[in-house]
Amino acid sequence: MMGAEAEVMHGDGEGTQDPIPGSARSGSTEQWVPRRCLPLRSGAHPSCSRSVRSQLPAAPAIFQAGADLPGATLRAVPACLYLRKRRGVRWPPARGSAPALGLDAGAGRGRRCLRASAPRQPSPRCRLQMLSFFWLRCLLKMVKENIVIPEEILSFCCNGFQGSTSPPCSQDPGEREEAAGAMASPSHPRNPTEVQMSQLVLPCHTNHRGELSIGQLLKWIDTTACLSAERHAGCPCVTASMDDIYFEHTISVGQVVNIKAKVNRAFNSSMEVGIQVSYEDLCSGKHYSICKAYATFVAHSSSGNKVTLKPLIPQTEEEKIEHSIAAERRRMRLVHKDTLKDLLTRSRQETELETRDGSVAVPAEKTRVESVELVLPPHANHQGNTFGGQIMAWMENVATIAASRLCHAHPTLRAIEMFHFRGPSQVGDRLVLKAIVNNAFKNSMEVGVCAEAYGQEMSVSRRHINSAFMTFVVLDQEGRPCTLPMLAPEQGDGERRYREASARKKIRLDRKYVVSCKQTEVPLSVPWDQSNKVYLSYNNVSALKMLVANVNWALAREKEKVQMYTLEEDKFLSFRIEMSVRIAASQAFSLLSDLRRRHEWDSHYLSAELVQQVDDDDMIYHVVSQTLSSENKLQDFVILASRRKPCSKGDPYVVAFRSVTLPTHPATASFTRGETICSGFCIWPESEEMSKVAYYNQATPGYLNYVTTNIAGLSSAFCATFEACEKFLLKNKEDDLIVRLQSL
């Protein structure tokens, strides 16, 4: 492969060499090269075209013309990987001393040799394939023969593999960019925890309608998420919980399910894994979203103890947003039970049955299902524990049977409520699965499922493994939900389950309305009450964190220590003002989170009254602004303030604001009710005594003129306000420290 168009040569035995006659000196001097020669760009014959030479990788220093090979290298490298010097003649020959080389198959039986002949021009694709196969064969040969691979040669071969598919160095810059865009990997590095699974839906995966069983899909989801978690943890992981899952479409036989999972954030011993599921129609090539889910996994060592996880460093903007909001989702999971209990405590204890014309109530007892499953090795993972996805599949099966007994039709699973695994089960355990319809609404029903495990047939005690609540609908031929029969709950526990199902439905609607919607689809002021306080707080903080994580901020103005950035996105213009202040981050967080002191440094605030102390982290204020509206009235706001301390090192202190609606504080004729979409502070500690304070605001139309005036430099009110904020922080940091010490 040396010279102009030399190719991989094949010989009879090891070390066979072929003579290459020189041009004028062929009678007196011969050059010898091995039967398989390493391609060297620097040794390409001058008769090669420039484009051909550019396709060959650069040779290492030990292979350059005139270089002497050390004896150790000659002994370590097989004959197929180096050039041998004979009779003082070096390879490559001097410029103009040899003709172009071609291939002549007539040199003898079973062998090929290099002869002077017309050059042959293989296609670029063929040439790249030959180079790749040649390098691979060389490396495999050295490994097989236990030969020590010199670092220079190993680096050369690795670079050769990369260079064989990269654009030639001699290309013009425009051609090189075009080729890189077509063939190169994405500009951002792939998340090391990302796992992708693609499954073709076969008849064995489907139900009677030819649609993919949700149980089978849950098994695939759990497997993919577990592999992603273990890729980050480096040790076995178990499923701890799964957030709400809403299934948007059904999947038919012959379609492809694509599942992508990656770790969003690692906490102490648990981690959140984000899962995206879509399906692909092979005939049309279109892709459709199925669901998006979040699962929590816990890492365990071989001895069964919890493992402290290494932190995950997000790279892309999307990963930074998910990493930041994962802390909020974790907080929402921890208070989920308390939210349900609080709602049930405040609701009426009497069970009010719904009445429907011409409908007869079905006793809940008729929908009860109980089934037992024996956990076999195929049902367990590599740790011997039952797959979480397998348990979910069994639970979905009995829930479907219970739902069918109510409606006497084939129901479709639409949603799965957030659930937690309370303990593991192993191979040999018996799993008892119980299901019953808890409540039947007009177009949907909730089925409760419980999984318990025991080890021996005569065992009395059973371990609670999991409980889940699944929502089913019945669709007609046109895909519209049908009206369901009423349910008559059992006395005692049945009535409790009936009320809890109604409370969970309200929570699901609140969560879907506040949390699942896109930020631009959520109204400015959402009605606040005890049932949705957790989700409004989540939405408030997550919206600010999404704004902070955006990478498209552009510096608009800079005045002394104050920088002002802008972000134009969708229908909103957002701005950010930041500066460094000589104050501890915790002190700045304490001072800026109290809106009752905002008027001391912000001239736009006239007063702020604390209306309701929701909890330690959330407060509702009634704020009166000095800014006049178009009606020549003062503006007032009802604002939810949510505070968050750092969840882990590197996180900022967060104070988020958004408008809410309170029945106790309706709009009055004295003020013009104003609204804020998303605003707040983020405070990063730079040292023990220095902090970077940044204020974010997503401008509403009524506030837009004031914002653009400051951005254009026609006003310095923003900078002056922030400088006043700095003076306020420096003036009160000692007083705040004293107050905090007294409260301890």
C-alpha positions in Angstrom: 0.0 0.0 0.0 3.1 2.2 -0.3 3.6 4.5 -3.2 0.9 5.7 -5.5 -1.9 3.2 -5.4 -0.5 0.2 -3.6 -3.1 -2.2 -2.1 -3.1 -4.8 0.6 -0.9 -7.6 -0.7 -1.4 -11.3 0.1 1.4 -13.9 0.2 2.0 -17.5 0.9 3.7 -17.5 4.2 4.9 -15.3 7.0 7.6 -12.9 6.2 7.4 -13.3 2.4 8.9 -10.3 0.6 8.6 -9.2 -2.9 11.3 -7.3 -4.9 10.4 -4.0 -6.3 12.8 -3.0 -9.1 14.0 0.5 -9.2 13.7 2.6 -12.3 17.3 3.2 -13.5 19.0 1.3 -10.7 16.8 -1.8 -10.6 19.6 -4.0 -11.9 22.1 -3.0 -9.2 19.9 -2.3 -6.2 16.7 -3.8 -4.9 14.2 -2.5 -2.4 12.4 -4.9 -0.1 9.1 -4.3 1.7 6.9 -6.7 3.6 4.1 -8.5 1.8 1.5 -6.5 3.9 2.6 -2.8 4.0 1.3 -0.2 6.3 -0.2 2.8 4.5 1.9 6.0 5.1 0.8 9.3 3.8 4.2 10.8 4.2 5.6 7.9 2.1 3.2 8.3 -0.8 4.9 8.3 -4.2 5.0 11.7 -6.0 3.0 10.2 -8.8 0.0 9.8 -6.5 -2.7 12.3 -7.0 -3.1 14.8 -4.2 -6.6 13.6 -3.4 -5.3 10.0 -3.1 -2.5 11.0 -0.8 -4.8 13.0 1.4 -6.9 9.9 2.1 -3.9 8.2 3.8 -3.2 9.0 7.4 0.0 10.6 8.5 2.8 8.2 9.6 4.4 8.2 13.0 7.9 9.5 13.4 9.5 6.0 13.4 8.1 5.4 9.9 9.1 8.7 8.3 11.5 8.7 5.4 15.1 8.2 6.6 14.1 7.2 10.2 16.0 4.3 11.7 13.8 1.7 13.5 15.1 0.8 16.9 16.0 -2.9 17.4 13.5 -3.4 20.2 10.7 -2.2 17.9 11.9 -4.5 15.2 11.7 -7.4 17.5 8.4 -6.5 19.0 6.5 -5.7 15.8 5.6 -8.3 13.3 6.9 -8.1 9.8 3.5 -6.8 8.5 3.8 -3.6 10.4 7.3 -2.2 9.7 9.6 -1.5 6.8 12.8 -3.3 6.5 16.0 -1.6 5.2 18.1 -3.6 2.8 21.4 -2.7 1.2 21.3 0.9 2.4 18.2 1.7 0.4 15.4 3.5 2.2 11.7 3.4 1.8 10.1 5.5 0.4 12.5 6.0 -2.5 13.7 9.4 -3.4 11.4 11.5 -5.5 11.4 10.4 -9.1 13.3 7.2 -8.5 10.4 4.7 -9.0 7.5 4.5 -11.3 3.9 4.3 -10.2 3.1 1.0 -8.7 0.2 -1.2 -9.6 -1.0 -4.7 -9.0 0.1 -7.7 -11.1 -1.5 -11.0 -10.3 0.7 -13.0 -12.7 3.7 -13.2 -10.5 3.2 -16.8 -9.5 0.6 -19.2 -8.1 -1.0 -18.2 -4.8 0.8 -14.9 -4.4 0.7 -11.4 -5.6 3.6 -9.0 -6.1 4.2 -5.4 -6.8 5.2 -4.8 -10.4 5.8 -1.6 -12.4 2.5 -1.2 -14.2 -0.2 1.4 -14.8 -1.8 2.7 -11.5 -5.2 1.5 -10.6 -7.7 4.0 -9.0 -10.0 2.3 -6.5 -13.0 4.3 -5.4 -12.7 6.4 -2.2 -15.2 4.1 -0.4 -13.3 1.0 -1.4 -10.0 2.6 -0.3 -11.4 3.5 3.1 -12.8 0.0 3.6 -9.4 -1.5 2.7 -7.5 0.7 5.1 -10.0 0.0 8.0 -9.8 -3.8 7.5 -6.0 -3.7 7.2 -5.6 -1.9 10.5 -8.0 -4.2 12.2 -6.2 -7.3 10.9 -2.9 -6.0 12.1 -4.1 -5.3 15.6 -5.8 -8.6 15.9 -2.7 -10.4 14.8 -0.6 -8.7 17.4 -3.0 -9.4 20.2 -3.3 -13.1 19.1 0.5 -13.5 19.1 0.8 -11.8 22.5 3.1 -9.2 21.0 3.7 -5.9 22.9 2.3 -3.1 20.9 4.5 0.0 20.9 2.7 3.2 21.9 3.5 5.0 18.7 2.1 2.2 16.5 -1.0 1.8 18.7 -1.7 5.6 18.5 -1.1 5.5 14.7 -3.5 2.7 14.2 -6.2 4.4 16.4 -5.7 7.7 14.6 -5.9 5.8 11.3 -9.3 4.4 12.1 -10.5 7.9 12.8 -8.8 9.4 9.9 -10.2 6.8 7.5 -13.6 8.2 7.8 -12.8 11.9 8.4 -12.6 14.5 5.6 -9.2 14.8 3.9 -6.9 17.4 5.2 -6.4 18.9 1.8 -10.1 19.8 1.4 -11.2 23.3 1.4 -12.7 24.7 4.6 -16.2 24.8 3.2 -16.0 21.1 2.0 -14.6 20.1 5.4 -17.5 21.7 7.3 -20.1 20.2 5.1 -18.6 16.7 5.5 -18.4 17.1 9.2 -22.0 18.2 9.5 -23.1 15.1 7.6 -21.0 12.5 9.2 -19.7 13.8 12.6 -21.3 13.1 15.9 -23.5 15.7 17.6 -21.7 18.8 18.9 -22.6 18.0 22.5 -21.2 14.8 24.0 -23.7 12.1 24.6 -24.8 11.6 28.2 -22.8 8.6 29.6 -25.8 7.4 31.4 -28.1 7.4 28.4 -29.5 4.0 27.4 -31.7 3.4 24.4 -33.9 0.4 23.6 -35.9 -0.4 20.5 -38.4 -3.2 20.4 -40.5 -4.5 17.5 -44.0 -5.2 18.7 -44.8 -8.8 17.9 -48.1 -10.7 18.4 -46.8 -12.2 21.6 -46.6 -8.7 23.1 -50.2 -7.7 22.4 -53.7 -8.1 23.7 -56.8 -9.3 21.9 -57.0 -6.0 19.9 -53.5 -6.4 18.5 -52.3 -3.5 20.7 -49.1 -3.6 22.8 -49.9 -4.7 26.4 -49.1 -1.9 28.8 -47.7 -4.5 31.2 -45.1 -5.4 28.5 -44.3 -1.8 27.9 -43.8 -1.3 31.7 -41.3 -4.1 31.7 -39.3 -2.5 28.9 -39.4 0.9 30.6 -38.2 -0.5 33.9 -35.4 -2.5 32.2 -34.1 0.5 30.3 -34.3 2.8 33.3 -32.5 0.2 35.5 -29.6 -0.1 33.0 -29.2 3.7 32.9 -29.2 3.9 36.7 -26.6 1.1 37.0 -24.4 2.7 34.3 -24.1 5.7 36.6 -23.9 3.9 39.9 -21.6 1.1 38.7 -23.4 -1.3 41.0 -26.8 -3.0 41.2 -29.9 -0.7 41.5 -33.5 -1.4 42.4 -36.7 0.5 41.5 -37.8 2.6 44.4 -40.7 4.6 42.9 -42.4 5.7 39.6 -44.1 9.0 39.1 -47.4 9.4 37.3 -47.5 8.0 33.8 -50.0 9.2 31.2 -50.3 7.0 28.1 -51.2 9.2 25.0 -51.5 6.5 22.3 -51.8 2.8 21.8 -49.2 0.8 19.8 -50.1 -1.8 17.2 -48.3 -5.0 16.0 -45.5 -4.3 13.6 -44.6 -0.9 15.1 -41.3 -0.1 16.9 -41.2 1.1 20.5 -38.2 3.4 21.2 -37.3 4.0 24.8 -34.6 6.4 26.0 -33.6 6.7 29.6 -30.9 8.7 31.3 -30.1 9.8 34.8 -31.3 13.4 35.5 -29.7 13.8 38.9 -28.0 11.7 41.6 -28.7 12.4 45.2 -27.1 10.7 48.2 -28.0 7.1 47.5 -30.9 7.5 45.1 -31.2 8.9 41.6 -33.9 10.2 39.3 -34.1 8.6 35.8 -36.0 10.3 33.1 -37.7 8.1 30.5 -39.1 9.0 27.1 -41.2 6.5 25.2 -42.3 6.9 21.6 -43.3 4.6 18.8 -42.3 4.5 15.1 -44.5 3.6 12.2 -42.2 1.7 9.9 -44.4 2.2 6.9 -44.8 6.0 7.2 -41.6 6.7 9.1 -43.5 9.0 11.6 -42.7 9.0 15.3 -45.4 9.5 18.0 -44.9 10.2 21.7 -46.3 7.7 24.1 -45.4 8.9 27.5 -42.8 10.5 29.7 -42.0 9.1 33.1 -39.6 9.6 36.0 -38.4 6.7 38.1 -36.3 6.7 41.3 -33.7 4.0 41.7 -31.6 3.2 44.8 -28.1 1.8 44.5 -27.1 -1.2 46.6 -23.7 -2.9 47.1 -23.2 -6.6 46.9 -23.8 -6.9 50.6 -27.1 -5.1 50.3 -26.0 -1.8 51.9 -26.8 1.5 50.2 -24.1 3.1 48.1 -23.2 6.8 48.1 -23.5 8.0 44.5 -21.1 10.3 42.7 -22.7 13.6 41.5 -23.9 13.9 37.9 -22.6 16.9 36.0 -25.1 18.0 33.3 -23.7 19.1 30.0 -26.5 20.4 27.7 -29.2 23.0 28.4 -31.9 20.3 28.6 -29.8 18.2 31.0 -29.2 21.3 33.2 -32.9 22.0 33.3 -33.8 18.4 34.2 -31.0 18.4 36.8 -32.3 21.5 38.5 -36.0 20.6 38.5 -35.2 17.0 39.7 -34.8 18.4 43.2 -38.3 19.9 43.1 -39.8 16.6 41.8 -38.1 14.8 44.7 -39.6 17.3 47.2 -43.1 16.8 45.6 -42.8 13.0 45.9 -41.9 13.2 49.6 -45.0 15.3 50.4 -47.4 13.4 48.1 -49.0 11.3 51.0 -49.3 14.4 53.2 -51.2 16.2 50.4 -53.7 13.4 50.1 -54.2 13.1 53.9 -54.7 16.9 54.2 -57.3 16.9 51.4 -59.2 14.0 52.9 -59.1 15.7 56.3 -60.7 18.8 55.0 -63.2 17.1 52.8 -66.6 15.8 53.8 -66.6 12.4 55.5 -69.9 11.4 54.1 -69.8 9.3 50.9 -72.1 10.9 48.3 -72.9 8.5 45.5 -73.2 9.8 42.0 -76.6 9.4 40.3 -77.0 8.7 36.6 -80.1 8.3 34.5 -80.9 4.7 33.7 -77.8 3.4 35.4 -77.7 0.6 38.0 -74.9 0.7 40.5 -72.6 -2.3 40.4 -71.4 -3.6 43.8 -67.7 -3.1 44.2 -67.3 -6.6 45.5 -68.1 -8.0 42.0 -65.0 -6.4 40.6 -62.6 -7.9 43.2 -59.8 -10.0 41.7 -57.1 -12.1 43.4 -54.3 -13.9 41.7 -51.0 -15.5 42.7 -47.8 -15.7 40.8 -44.7 -17.8 41.4 -41.4 -15.8 40.9 -39.2 -17.8 38.6 -35.7 -17.0 37.4 -36.9 -15.4 34.1 -38.9 -13.0 36.2 -35.8 -11.8 38.2 -32.9 -9.5 37.4 -29.2 -10.2 37.7 -29.4 -9.6 41.4 -32.1 -12.3 42.0 -34.8 -9.7 42.8 -38.1 -9.7 40.9 -38.1 -7.1 38.1 -40.0 -4.0 39.1 -41.4 -4.0 35.6 -42.5 -7.6 35.9 -44.4 -6.8 39.1 -46.0 -3.8 37.4 -47.0 -6.0 34.5 -48.7 -8.5 36.8 -50.5 -5.7 38.6 -51.7 -4.2 35.3 -53.1 -7.7 34.3 -55.3 -8.1 37.5 -56.3 -4.4 37.3 -57.6 -4.9 33.7 -59.6 -7.9 34.8 -61.2 -5.9 37.7 -62.0 -3.0 35.3 -63.6 -5.4 32.8 -65.9 -6.8 35.4 -67.4 -3.4 36.0 -67.9 -2.3 32.4 -68.2 -5.7 30.7 -65.9 -4.5 28.0 -62.3 -4.3 27.2 -60.9 -1.2 29.0 -57.8 0.8 28.1 -55.2 1.9 30.6 -54.8 5.7 30.5 -52.7 6.6 33.6 -50.8 5.1 36.5 -50.7 7.0 39.8 -47.3 7.7 41.5 -46.3 4.6 43.5 -43.5 3.3 45.7 -41.9 -0.2 46.1 -41.9 -0.9 49.8 -39.6 -4.0 49.6 -38.0 -6.5 47.3 -39.1 -10.0 46.4 -36.9 -12.9 45.3 -37.0 -16.0 43.1 -39.2 -18.6 44.8 -41.5 -16.0 46.4 -45.2 -16.2 45.8 -46.8 -12.9 44.9 -50.4 -12.4 45.7 -52.0 -9.7 43.6 -55.3 -8.1 44.6 -57.4 -5.6 42.6 -60.7 -3.9 43.0 -62.5 -0.9 41.4 -62.4 2.0 44.0 -64.5 4.5 42.1 -66.3 4.8 38.8 -66.6 8.3 37.4 -68.6 9.2 34.2 -65.9 8.3 31.7 -63.1 6.7 33.8 -62.6 4.4 36.7 -59.9 4.0 39.3 -58.6 0.5 40.1 -56.5 -0.1 43.2 -54.0 -2.9 43.1 -51.9 -4.4 45.9 -49.0 -6.8 45.7 -47.9 -9.0 48.7 -45.2 -11.6 48.9 -44.6 -14.7 51.0 -41.9 -17.3 50.9 -43.5 -20.6 51.9 -46.9 -22.0 51.1 -47.8 -22.4 54.8 -46.5 -18.9 55.7 -49.0 -16.7 57.4 -47.2 -13.4 57.3 -47.0 -11.5 54.0 -44.7 -8.7 53.0 -46.3 -5.6 51.3 -44.4 -5.1 48.1 -46.3 -2.4 46.3 -49.7 -0.6 45.9 -50.7 1.3 42.8 -53.8 3.1 41.4 -54.6 2.8 37.7 -57.1 4.8 35.6 -59.0 3.0 32.9 -61.4 4.2 30.1 -63.6 2.3 27.7 -63.4 3.6 24.1 -65.9 3.1 21.3 -65.0 2.3 17.7 -64.3 6.0 17.0 -61.9 6.3 20.1 -64.3 8.3 22.2 -64.7 7.4 25.9 -67.9 5.6 26.9 -70.1 6.3 29.9 -69.5 3.8 32.7 -71.9 2.2 35.1 -72.0 3.5 38.7 -70.2 1.8 41.5 -71.7 0.9 44.9 -68.8 0.8 47.4 -68.5 -1.6 50.3 -69.2 -0.5 53.8 -66.2 0.6 55.8 -63.0 0.3 53.8 -64.8 0.5 50.5 -66.2 3.9 51.4 -62.8 5.1 52.4 -61.3 3.9 49.1 -64.2 5.6 47.3 -63.4 9.0 48.9 -59.7 8.6 48.4 -60.2 7.9 44.7 -62.1 11.2 44.4 -59.3 13.0 46.2 -56.7 11.4 43.9 -58.7 12.5 40.9 -58.6 16.1 42.0 -54.9 15.9 42.7 -54.3 14.4 39.3 -56.2 17.2 37.6 -54.3 19.8 39.6 -51.0 18.2 38.8 -51.9 17.9 35.1 -53.2 21.4 35.0 -50.3 23.1 36.9 -47.3 20.8 36.5 -47.7 19.0 33.2 -48.6 22.0 31.0 -46.1 24.0 29.2 -45.1 27.2 30.9 -46.7 29.3 28.2 -50.0 27.4 28.5 -50.4 28.0 32.2 -52.6 31.0 33.1 -50.8 33.9 34.8 -52.8 33.5 38.0 -53.8 30.0 39.1 -56.3 29.6 41.9 -54.5 28.6 45.1 -55.9 26.1 47.6 -54.6 23.5 50.0 -55.0 20.6 47.5 -52.7 22.2 44.8 -50.3 24.1 47.0 -47.5 21.5 46.4 -47.9 21.7 42.7 -48.1 25.4 42.5 -44.9 25.6 44.6 -43.3 23.1 42.3 -44.4 25.1 39.2 -43.2 28.3 40.7 -39.6 27.1 41.4 -39.2 24.9 38.4 -40.3 27.8 36.0 -37.5 30.0 37.5 -35.0 27.2 37.3 -35.8 26.7 33.6 -35.3 30.4 33.0 -32.0 30.3 34.8 -30.7 27.2 32.9 -31.3 28.8 29.5 -28.0 29.3 27.6 -29.2 32.0 25.2 -28.9 34.9 27.5 -27.2 37.9 25.8 -25.4 40.8 27.6 -27.4 43.9 26.9 -25.9 46.5 29.2 -23.1 46.8 31.8 -22.7 49.6 34.3 -19.9 49.3 36.8 -20.5 46.1 38.7 -24.1 45.5 37.4 -24.6 43.4 34.2 -28.0 43.2 32.4 -28.8 40.3 30.2 -31.8 39.7 27.9 -33.5 36.6 26.6 -36.0 36.6 23.7 -37.9 33.4 23.6 -41.4 32.5 22.3 -43.8 35.3 23.3 -41.8 36.6 26.2 -38.9 39.0 26.8 -37.0 38.1 29.9 -34.2 40.0 31.6 -31.5 39.2 34.2 -29.6 41.5 36.4 -26.6 40.3 38.4 -23.8 41.5 40.5 -21.4 40.3 43.2 -22.0 41.4 46.7 -19.8 41.0 49.8 -22.3 39.0 51.9 -22.8 35.4 52.7 -25.2 33.6 50.4 -27.4 32.4 53.3 -27.7 36.0 54.6 -28.7 37.4 51.2 -31.2 34.6 50.8 -32.8 35.4 54.2 -33.0 39.2 53.4 -34.3 38.9 49.9 -36.9 36.3 50.5 -38.9 38.6 52.8 -41.1 40.7 50.6 -42.2 42.8 53.5 -38.8 44.5 53.3 -38.7 44.9 49.6 -39.8 48.5 49.7 -36.6 49.4 51.6 -34.6 49.1 48.4 -37.1 48.8 45.5 -38.8 52.0 44.8 -41.6 50.2 42.8 -42.9 48.6 46.0 -45.2 50.6 48.2 -46.1 47.8 50.7 -46.2 44.0 51.0 -48.5 42.2 53.5 -48.1 38.6 54.5 -51.5 37.0 53.7 -50.8 33.4 54.5 -47.8 31.4 55.8 -48.3 28.2 53.8 -45.3 26.4 55.3 -41.6 27.2 56.1 -40.8 27.6 52.4 -43.9 29.1 50.9 -45.7 32.4 51.7 -48.4 34.4 50.0 -48.2 38.2 49.9 -50.5 41.0 48.9 -48.2 43.6 47.2 -49.1 47.2 46.3 -46.9 48.8 43.7 -46.3 52.5 43.1 -46.4 52.0 39.4 -49.5 53.5 37.8 -51.5 51.5 35.3 -53.1 52.8 32.1 -56.2 53.5 34.2 -54.1 55.8 36.4 -54.5 53.5 39.4 -51.9 51.8 41.6 -51.3 48.2 40.8 -51.6 45.4 43.3 -50.5 41.7 43.1 -51.2 38.5 45.0 -47.8 36.7 44.9 -46.7 33.2 46.0 -43.1 33.3 47.2 -41.3 30.0 47.3 -37.9 29.6 48.9 -35.4 26.8 48.3 -32.1 26.2 50.0 -29.4 24.3 48.0 -30.1 20.6 47.6 -26.4 19.8 46.9 -23.1 21.6 46.4 -23.2 24.0 43.5 -27.0 24.6 43.7 -28.1 28.2 44.3 -30.4 29.6 46.9 -33.7 30.2 45.1 -36.5 32.7 45.8 -39.3 32.4 43.2 -42.4 34.6 42.7 -45.5 34.0 40.7 -49.1 35.3 40.7 -51.9 33.3 42.3 -55.6 33.9 42.9 -57.0 34.0 46.5 -60.7 34.1 47.3 -60.0 36.3 50.3 -58.2 38.9 48.1 -60.2 39.5 45.0 -59.5 42.4 42.6 -60.9 45.7 43.8 -61.9 49.0 42.2 -59.1 50.8 44.1 -56.3 49.0 42.3 -55.5 47.5 38.9 -54.7 43.9 39.5 -51.3 43.0 38.0 -49.8 39.6 37.4 -46.3 38.2 37.2 -45.5 35.0 35.3 -42.1 34.2 36.6 -39.5 36.2 38.6 -37.2 35.7 41.5 -33.6 35.6 42.8 -30.9 33.1 42.5 -27.9 33.5 44.9 -24.6 31.5 44.3 -22.0 31.5 47.0 -18.6 32.5 45.5 -16.8 32.3 48.9 -17.7 32.5 52.5 -18.2 36.3 52.3 -19.0 36.8 48.6 -22.1 36.0 46.7 -23.4 36.4 43.2 -26.9 37.8 43.3 -29.1 37.5 40.1 -32.6 38.7 39.6 -34.8 37.2 36.8 -38.0 38.4 35.4 -40.2 37.2 32.6 -41.9 40.5 31.5 -45.6 40.7 31.1 -47.2 43.0 28.4 -48.0 45.7 31.0 -44.4 45.7 32.2 -42.8 45.5 28.8 -42.4 49.2 28.0 -40.5 49.8 31.2 -38.2 46.8 30.5 -37.4 47.8 26.9 -36.6 51.4 28.0 -34.0 50.1 30.4 -32.6 47.6 27.9 -32.2 50.3 25.3 -30.3 52.5 27.7 -32.9 55.2 27.9 -33.3 54.6 31.6 -31.0 53.4 34.4 -33.7 52.5 36.8 -32.8 48.8 36.8 -29.1 49.5 37.7 -30.1 52.1 40.3 -32.5 49.6 41.9 -30.0 46.9 42.0 -27.3 49.2 43.5 -29.8 50.1 46.2 -30.3 46.3 46.7 -26.6 45.9 47.3 -26.6 48.8 49.9 -29.6 47.2 51.6 -27.8 43.8 51.9 -24.6 45.3 53.2 -26.4 47.5 55.7 -28.5 44.7 57.1 -26.2 41.7 57.0 -25.1 42.2 60.6 -28.6 42.6 61.9 -29.8 39.5 60.0 -26.9 37.5 61.5 -27.9 38.5 65.0 -31.6 37.6 64.4 -30.7 34.2 63.0 -28.4 33.4 65.9 -31.2 34.4 68.4 -33.6 32.1 66.7 -31.4 29.1 67.1 
